């Protein structure tokens, strides 16, 4: 079972113990239980920071977003329903905080390219950039990160939500405040853009290897 739900463990006396769910931790947090909130933070801080890091493309901003997210979570602990886990709720808070951080840095990028143009840029039909080669490139963390950091903020966030954090399409669409169809279109465009940037990275790697 996921970290969001209750799961059985063994206590020191050998009897099963139940790890509290997100909803239970938040309920205790709302009553002022700092230890419950600490457990809640430890459960989700990694996911929140990863999401913030890719949304802001800046480690310092990501730290700020992380702190703002959990400050907001502490304040709203008594108002949220988290029977199915609190992670989408936390990521929605982080998303709003990251948007403010991006505004401060004025990170805006045109997304007027057509799907066909993006497909061409991604190397569709180019034998040098086959799925097998793209798969090999995914083993190169540096190249992946370089390609992701070149994307627009909204492209990074949907890739992280779907392909890193594993949210499904419906949850992602709800978090982003868009329709499921729009979510599919945005994800397709973001994946094409990422493939195009990865192709550039591969080209550069190949040139350096000559």
MODELLER restraints for C-alpha pairs under 7 A, 6 or more apart:
rsr = mdl.restraints
at = mdl.atoms
rsr.add(forms.Gaussian(group=physical.xy_distance, feature=features.Distance(at['CA:1:A'], at['CA:7:A']), mean=6.33, stdev=0.5))
rsr.add(forms.Gaussian(group=physical.xy_distance, feature=features.Distance(at['CA:3:A'], at['CA:43:A']), mean=6.99, stdev=0.5))
rsr.add(forms.Gaussian(group=physical.xy_distance, feature=features.Distance(at['CA:4:A'], at['CA:21:A']), mean=5.74, stdev=0.5))
rsr.add(forms.Gaussian(group=physical.xy_distance, feature=features.Distance(at['CA:4:A'], at['CA:22:A']), mean=5.46, stdev=0.5))
rsr.add(forms.Gaussian(group=physical.xy_distance, feature=features.Distance(at['CA:4:A'], at['CA:85:A']), mean=4.59, stdev=0.5))
rsr.add(forms.Gaussian(group=physical.xy_distance, feature=features.Distance(at['CA:4:A'], at['CA:86:A']), mean=6.85, stdev=0.5))
rsr.add(forms.Gaussian(group=physical.xy_distance, feature=features.Distance(at['CA:5:A'], at['CA:21:A']), mean=4.65, stdev=0.5))
rsr.add(forms.Gaussian(group=physical.xy_distance, feature=features.Distance(at['CA:5:A'], at['CA:22:A']), mean=6.65, stdev=0.5))
rsr.add(forms.Gaussian(group=physical.xy_distance, feature=features.Distance(at['CA:5:A'], at['CA:85:A']), mean=6.49, stdev=0.5))
rsr.add(forms.Gaussian(group=physical.xy_distance, feature=features.Distance(at['CA:6:A'], at['CA:18:A']), mean=6.18, stdev=0.5))
rsr.add(forms.Gaussian(group=physical.xy_distance, feature=features.Distance(at['CA:6:A'], at['CA:19:A']), mean=5.07, stdev=0.5))
rsr.add(forms.Gaussian(group=physical.xy_distance, feature=features.Distance(at['CA:6:A'], at['CA:20:A']), mean=5.17, stdev=0.5))
rsr.add(forms.Gaussian(group=physical.xy_distance, feature=features.Distance(at['CA:6:A'], at['CA:21:A']), mean=4.60, stdev=0.5))
rsr.add(forms.Gaussian(group=physical.xy_distance, feature=features.Distance(at['CA:7:A'], at['CA:18:A']), mean=5.58, stdev=0.5))
rsr.add(forms.Gaussian(group=physical.xy_distance, feature=features.Distance(at['CA:7:A'], at['CA:19:A']), mean=5.31, stdev=0.5))
rsr.add(forms.Gaussian(group=physical.xy_distance, feature=features.Distance(at['CA:8:A'], at['CA:16:A']), mean=6.01, stdev=0.5))
rsr.add(forms.Gaussian(group=physical.xy_distance, feature=features.Distance(at['CA:8:A'], at['CA:17:A']), mean=5.57, stdev=0.5))
rsr.add(forms.Gaussian(group=physical.xy_distance, feature=features.Distance(at['CA:8:A'], at['CA:18:A']), mean=4.67, stdev=0.5))
rsr.add(forms.Gaussian(group=physical.xy_distance, feature=features.Distance(at['CA:8:A'], at['CA:19:A']), mean=6.32, stdev=0.5))
rsr.add(forms.Gaussian(group=physical.xy_distance, feature=features.Distance(at['CA:9:A'], at['CA:16:A']), mean=5.39, stdev=0.5))
rsr.add(forms.Gaussian(group=physical.xy_distance, feature=features.Distance(at['CA:9:A'], at['CA:17:A']), mean=5.07, stdev=0.5))
rsr.add(forms.Gaussian(group=physical.xy_distance, feature=features.Distance(at['CA:9:A'], at['CA:18:A']), mean=6.17, stdev=0.5))
rsr.add(forms.Gaussian(group=physical.xy_distance, feature=features.Distance(at['CA:10:A'], at['CA:16:A']), mean=4.50, stdev=0.5))
rsr.add(forms.Gaussian(group=physical.xy_distance, feature=features.Distance(at['CA:10:A'], at['CA:17:A']), mean=5.54, stdev=0.5))
rsr.add(forms.Gaussian(group=physical.xy_distance, feature=features.Distance(at['CA:11:A'], at['CA:17:A']), mean=5.72, stdev=0.5))
rsr.add(forms.Gaussian(group=physical.xy_distance, feature=features.Distance(at['CA:22:A'], at['CA:40:A']), mean=6.85, stdev=0.5))
rsr.add(forms.Gaussian(group=physical.xy_distance, feature=features.Distance(at['CA:22:A'], at['CA:82:A']), mean=6.32, stdev=0.5))
rsr.add(forms.Gaussian(group=physical.xy_distance, feature=features.Distance(at['CA:22:A'], at['CA:85:A']), mean=5.65, stdev=0.5))
rsr.add(forms.Gaussian(group=physical.xy_distance, feature=features.Distance(at['CA:22:A'], at['CA:86:A']), mean=6.03, stdev=0.5))
rsr.add(forms.Gaussian(group=physical.xy_distance, feature=features.Distance(at['CA:23:A'], at['CA:81:A']), mean=6.84, stdev=0.5))
rsr.add(forms.Gaussian(group=physical.xy_distance, feature=features.Distance(at['CA:23:A'], at['CA:82:A']), mean=4.85, stdev=0.5))
rsr.add(forms.Gaussian(group=physical.xy_distance, feature=features.Distance(at['CA:23:A'], at['CA:83:A']), mean=5.60, stdev=0.5))
rsr.add(forms.Gaussian(group=physical.xy_distance, feature=features.Distance(at['CA:25:A'], at['CA:36:A']), mean=5.29, stdev=0.5))
rsr.add(forms.Gaussian(group=physical.xy_distance, feature=features.Distance(at['CA:25:A'], at['CA:37:A']), mean=6.49, stdev=0.5))
rsr.add(forms.Gaussian(group=physical.xy_distance, feature=features.Distance(at['CA:25:A'], at['CA:40:A']), mean=6.37, stdev=0.5))
rsr.add(forms.Gaussian(group=physical.xy_distance, feature=features.Distance(at['CA:26:A'], at['CA:37:A']), mean=6.97, stdev=0.5))
rsr.add(forms.Gaussian(group=physical.xy_distance, feature=features.Distance(at['CA:26:A'], at['CA:77:A']), mean=5.21, stdev=0.5))
rsr.add(forms.Gaussian(group=physical.xy_distance, feature=features.Distance(at['CA:26:A'], at['CA:78:A']), mean=6.80, stdev=0.5))
rsr.add(forms.Gaussian(group=physical.xy_distance, feature=features.Distance(at['CA:27:A'], at['CA:77:A']), mean=6.80, stdev=0.5))
rsr.add(forms.Gaussian(group=physical.xy_distance, feature=features.Distance(at['CA:27:A'], at['CA:78:A']), mean=6.23, stdev=0.5))
rsr.add(forms.Gaussian(group=physical.xy_distance, feature=features.Distance(at['CA:28:A'], at['CA:36:A']), mean=6.25, stdev=0.5))
rsr.add(forms.Gaussian(group=physical.xy_distance, feature=features.Distance(at['CA:29:A'], at['CA:36:A']), mean=5.87, stdev=0.5))
rsr.add(forms.Gaussian(group=physical.xy_distance, feature=features.Distance(at['CA:29:A'], at['CA:37:A']), mean=5.41, stdev=0.5))
rsr.add(forms.Gaussian(group=physical.xy_distance, feature=features.Distance(at['CA:29:A'], at['CA:77:A']), mean=6.31, stdev=0.5))
rsr.add(forms.Gaussian(group=physical.xy_distance, feature=features.Distance(at['CA:30:A'], at['CA:77:A']), mean=5.20, stdev=0.5))
rsr.add(forms.Gaussian(group=physical.xy_distance, feature=features.Distance(at['CA:30:A'], at['CA:78:A']), mean=4.83, stdev=0.5))
rsr.add(forms.Gaussian(group=physical.xy_distance, feature=features.Distance(at['CA:48:A'], at['CA:66:A']), mean=6.36, stdev=0.5))
rsr.add(forms.Gaussian(group=physical.xy_distance, feature=features.Distance(at['CA:48:A'], at['CA:91:A']), mean=6.25, stdev=0.5))
rsr.add(forms.Gaussian(group=physical.xy_distance, feature=features.Distance(at['CA:48:A'], at['CA:94:A']), mean=6.88, stdev=0.5))
rsr.add(forms.Gaussian(group=physical.xy_distance, feature=features.Distance(at['CA:49:A'], at['CA:62:A']), mean=6.27, stdev=0.5))
rsr.add(forms.Gaussian(group=physical.xy_distance, feature=features.Distance(at['CA:49:A'], at['CA:66:A']), mean=5.79, stdev=0.5))
rsr.add(forms.Gaussian(group=physical.xy_distance, feature=features.Distance(at['CA:51:A'], at['CA:157:A']), mean=6.88, stdev=0.5))
rsr.add(forms.Gaussian(group=physical.xy_distance, feature=features.Distance(at['CA:51:A'], at['CA:160:A']), mean=6.25, stdev=0.5))
rsr.add(forms.Gaussian(group=physical.xy_distance, feature=features.Distance(at['CA:52:A'], at['CA:62:A']), mean=4.84, stdev=0.5))
rsr.add(forms.Gaussian(group=physical.xy_distance, feature=features.Distance(at['CA:52:A'], at['CA:65:A']), mean=6.31, stdev=0.5))
rsr.add(forms.Gaussian(group=physical.xy_distance, feature=features.Distance(at['CA:52:A'], at['CA:66:A']), mean=6.96, stdev=0.5))
rsr.add(forms.Gaussian(group=physical.xy_distance, feature=features.Distance(at['CA:52:A'], at['CA:94:A']), mean=6.48, stdev=0.5))
rsr.add(forms.Gaussian(group=physical.xy_distance, feature=features.Distance(at['CA:52:A'], at['CA:98:A']), mean=6.39, stdev=0.5))
rsr.add(forms.Gaussian(group=physical.xy_distance, feature=features.Distance(at['CA:53:A'], at['CA:59:A']), mean=5.97, stdev=0.5))
rsr.add(forms.Gaussian(group=physical.xy_distance, feature=features.Distance(at['CA:53:A'], at['CA:62:A']), mean=4.83, stdev=0.5))
rsr.add(forms.Gaussian(group=physical.xy_distance, feature=features.Distance(at['CA:54:A'], at['CA:156:A']), mean=5.99, stdev=0.5))
rsr.add(forms.Gaussian(group=physical.xy_distance, feature=features.Distance(at['CA:54:A'], at['CA:157:A']), mean=6.67, stdev=0.5))
rsr.add(forms.Gaussian(group=physical.xy_distance, feature=features.Distance(at['CA:55:A'], at['CA:98:A']), mean=6.29, stdev=0.5))
rsr.add(forms.Gaussian(group=physical.xy_distance, feature=features.Distance(at['CA:55:A'], at['CA:153:A']), mean=5.33, stdev=0.5))
rsr.add(forms.Gaussian(group=physical.xy_distance, feature=features.Distance(at['CA:55:A'], at['CA:156:A']), mean=5.92, stdev=0.5))
rsr.add(forms.Gaussian(group=physical.xy_distance, feature=features.Distance(at['CA:55:A'], at['CA:157:A']), mean=5.35, stdev=0.5))
rsr.add(forms.Gaussian(group=physical.xy_distance, feature=features.Distance(at['CA:56:A'], at['CA:62:A']), mean=6.28, stdev=0.5))
rsr.add(forms.Gaussian(group=physical.xy_distance, feature=features.Distance(at['CA:56:A'], at['CA:98:A']), mean=5.95, stdev=0.5))
rsr.add(forms.Gaussian(group=physical.xy_distance, feature=features.Distance(at['CA:56:A'], at['CA:101:A']), mean=6.89, stdev=0.5))
rsr.add(forms.Gaussian(group=physical.xy_distance, feature=features.Distance(at['CA:56:A'], at['CA:102:A']), mean=6.21, stdev=0.5))
rsr.add(forms.Gaussian(group=physical.xy_distance, feature=features.Distance(at['CA:56:A'], at['CA:153:A']), mean=6.83, stdev=0.5))
rsr.add(forms.Gaussian(group=physical.xy_distance, feature=features.Distance(at['CA:57:A'], at['CA:149:A']), mean=6.12, stdev=0.5))
rsr.add(forms.Gaussian(group=physical.xy_distance, feature=features.Distance(at['CA:61:A'], at['CA:101:A']), mean=6.61, stdev=0.5))
rsr.add(forms.Gaussian(group=physical.xy_distance, feature=features.Distance(at['CA:65:A'], at['CA:94:A']), mean=6.03, stdev=0.5))
rsr.add(forms.Gaussian(group=physical.xy_distance, feature=features.Distance(at['CA:65:A'], at['CA:97:A']), mean=5.60, stdev=0.5))
rsr.add(forms.Gaussian(group=physical.xy_distance, feature=features.Distance(at['CA:65:A'], at['CA:98:A']), mean=6.05, stdev=0.5))
rsr.add(forms.Gaussian(group=physical.xy_distance, feature=features.Distance(at['CA:66:A'], at['CA:94:A']), mean=6.96, stdev=0.5))
rsr.add(forms.Gaussian(group=physical.xy_distance, feature=features.Distance(at['CA:68:A'], at['CA:97:A']), mean=6.99, stdev=0.5))
rsr.add(forms.Gaussian(group=physical.xy_distance, feature=features.Distance(at['CA:69:A'], at['CA:90:A']), mean=6.76, stdev=0.5))
rsr.add(forms.Gaussian(group=physical.xy_distance, feature=features.Distance(at['CA:69:A'], at['CA:93:A']), mean=5.70, stdev=0.5))
rsr.add(forms.Gaussian(group=physical.xy_distance, feature=features.Distance(at['CA:69:A'], at['CA:94:A']), mean=5.35, stdev=0.5))
rsr.add(forms.Gaussian(group=physical.xy_distance, feature=features.Distance(at['CA:88:A'], at['CA:175:A']), mean=6.84, stdev=0.5))
rsr.add(forms.Gaussian(group=physical.xy_distance, feature=features.Distance(at['CA:92:A'], at['CA:175:A']), mean=5.73, stdev=0.5))
rsr.add(forms.Gaussian(group=physical.xy_distance, feature=features.Distance(at['CA:108:A'], at['CA:152:A']), mean=6.94, stdev=0.5))
rsr.add(forms.Gaussian(group=physical.xy_distance, feature=features.Distance(at['CA:109:A'], at['CA:152:A']), mean=5.89, stdev=0.5))
rsr.add(forms.Gaussian(group=physical.xy_distance, feature=features.Distance(at['CA:115:A'], at['CA:189:A']), mean=6.75, stdev=0.5))
rsr.add(forms.Gaussian(group=physical.xy_distance, feature=features.Distance(at['CA:118:A'], at['CA:192:A']), mean=5.94, stdev=0.5))
rsr.add(forms.Gaussian(group=physical.xy_distance, feature=features.Distance(at['CA:118:A'], at['CA:193:A']), mean=6.23, stdev=0.5))
rsr.add(forms.Gaussian(group=physical.xy_distance, feature=features.Distance(at['CA:119:A'], at['CA:192:A']), mean=6.18, stdev=0.5))
rsr.add(forms.Gaussian(group=physical.xy_distance, feature=features.Distance(at['CA:121:A'], at['CA:196:A']), mean=5.04, stdev=0.5))
rsr.add(forms.Gaussian(group=physical.xy_distance, feature=features.Distance(at['CA:122:A'], at['CA:192:A']), mean=5.94, stdev=0.5))
rsr.add(forms.Gaussian(group=physical.xy_distance, feature=features.Distance(at['CA:122:A'], at['CA:193:A']), mean=6.84, stdev=0.5))
rsr.add(forms.Gaussian(group=physical.xy_distance, feature=features.Distance(at['CA:122:A'], at['CA:195:A']), mean=4.93, stdev=0.5))
rsr.add(forms.Gaussian(group=physical.xy_distance, feature=features.Distance(at['CA:122:A'], at['CA:196:A']), mean=3.66, stdev=0.5))
rsr.add(forms.Gaussian(group=physical.xy_distance, feature=features.Distance(at['CA:122:A'], at['CA:199:A']), mean=6.33, stdev=0.5))
rsr.add(forms.Gaussian(group=physical.xy_distance, feature=features.Distance(at['CA:123:A'], at['CA:129:A']), mean=6.04, stdev=0.5))
rsr.add(forms.Gaussian(group=physical.xy_distance, feature=features.Distance(at['CA:123:A'], at['CA:196:A']), mean=6.83, stdev=0.5))
rsr.add(forms.Gaussian(group=physical.xy_distance, feature=features.Distance(at['CA:123:A'], at['CA:199:A']), mean=6.99, stdev=0.5))
rsr.add(forms.Gaussian(group=physical.xy_distance, feature=features.Distance(at['CA:138:A'], at['CA:144:A']), mean=6.33, stdev=0.5))
rsr.add(forms.Gaussian(group=physical.xy_distance, feature=features.Distance(at['CA:143:A'], at['CA:198:A']), mean=6.96, stdev=0.5))
rsr.add(forms.Gaussian(group=physical.xy_distance, feature=features.Distance(at['CA:143:A'], at['CA:201:A']), mean=6.31, stdev=0.5))
rsr.add(forms.Gaussian(group=physical.xy_distance, feature=features.Distance(at['CA:144:A'], at['CA:198:A']), mean=6.79, stdev=0.5))
rsr.add(forms.Gaussian(group=physical.xy_distance, feature=features.Distance(at['CA:147:A'], at['CA:194:A']), mean=6.20, stdev=0.5))
rsr.add(forms.Gaussian(group=physical.xy_distance, feature=features.Distance(at['CA:147:A'], at['CA:197:A']), mean=4.98, stdev=0.5))
rsr.add(forms.Gaussian(group=physical.xy_distance, feature=features.Distance(at['CA:147:A'], at['CA:198:A']), mean=5.20, stdev=0.5))
rsr.add(forms.Gaussian(group=physical.xy_distance, feature=features.Distance(at['CA:147:A'], at['CA:201:A']), mean=6.98, stdev=0.5))
rsr.add(forms.Gaussian(group=physical.xy_distance, feature=features.Distance(at['CA:148:A'], at['CA:156:A']), mean=6.53, stdev=0.5))
rsr.add(forms.Gaussian(group=physical.xy_distance, feature=features.Distance(at['CA:148:A'], at['CA:194:A']), mean=6.38, stdev=0.5))
rsr.add(forms.Gaussian(group=physical.xy_distance, feature=features.Distance(at['CA:151:A'], at['CA:194:A']), mean=6.91, stdev=0.5))
rsr.add(forms.Gaussian(group=physical.xy_distance, feature=features.Distance(at['CA:155:A'], at['CA:190:A']), mean=4.96, stdev=0.5))
rsr.add(forms.Gaussian(group=physical.xy_distance, feature=features.Distance(at['CA:158:A'], at['CA:187:A']), mean=6.28, stdev=0.5))
rsr.add(forms.Gaussian(group=physical.xy_distance, feature=features.Distance(at['CA:159:A'], at['CA:187:A']), mean=6.76, stdev=0.5))
rsr.add(forms.Gaussian(group=physical.xy_distance, feature=features.Distance(at['CA:159:A'], at['CA:190:A']), mean=6.87, stdev=0.5))
rsr.add(forms.Gaussian(group=physical.xy_distance, feature=features.Distance(at['CA:161:A'], at['CA:167:A']), mean=5.70, stdev=0.5))
rsr.add(forms.Gaussian(group=physical.xy_distance, feature=features.Distance(at['CA:161:A'], at['CA:172:A']), mean=6.69, stdev=0.5))
rsr.add(forms.Gaussian(group=physical.xy_distance, feature=features.Distance(at['CA:162:A'], at['CA:168:A']), mean=6.42, stdev=0.5))
rsr.add(forms.Gaussian(group=physical.xy_distance, feature=features.Distance(at['CA:169:A'], at['CA:180:A']), mean=6.56, stdev=0.5))
rsr.add(forms.Gaussian(group=physical.xy_distance, feature=features.Distance(at['CA:169:A'], at['CA:183:A']), mean=6.94, stdev=0.5))
rsr.add(forms.Gaussian(group=physical.xy_distance, feature=features.Distance(at['CA:170:A'], at['CA:180:A']), mean=6.08, stdev=0.5))
rsr.add(forms.Gaussian(group=physical.xy_distance, feature=features.Distance(at['CA:173:A'], at['CA:179:A']), mean=5.78, stdev=0.5))
rsr.add(forms.Gaussian(group=physical.xy_distance, feature=features.Distance(at['CA:173:A'], at['CA:180:A']), mean=5.40, stdev=0.5))
rsr.add(forms.Gaussian(group=physical.xy_distance, feature=features.Distance(at['CA:173:A'], at['CA:183:A']), mean=5.48, stdev=0.5))
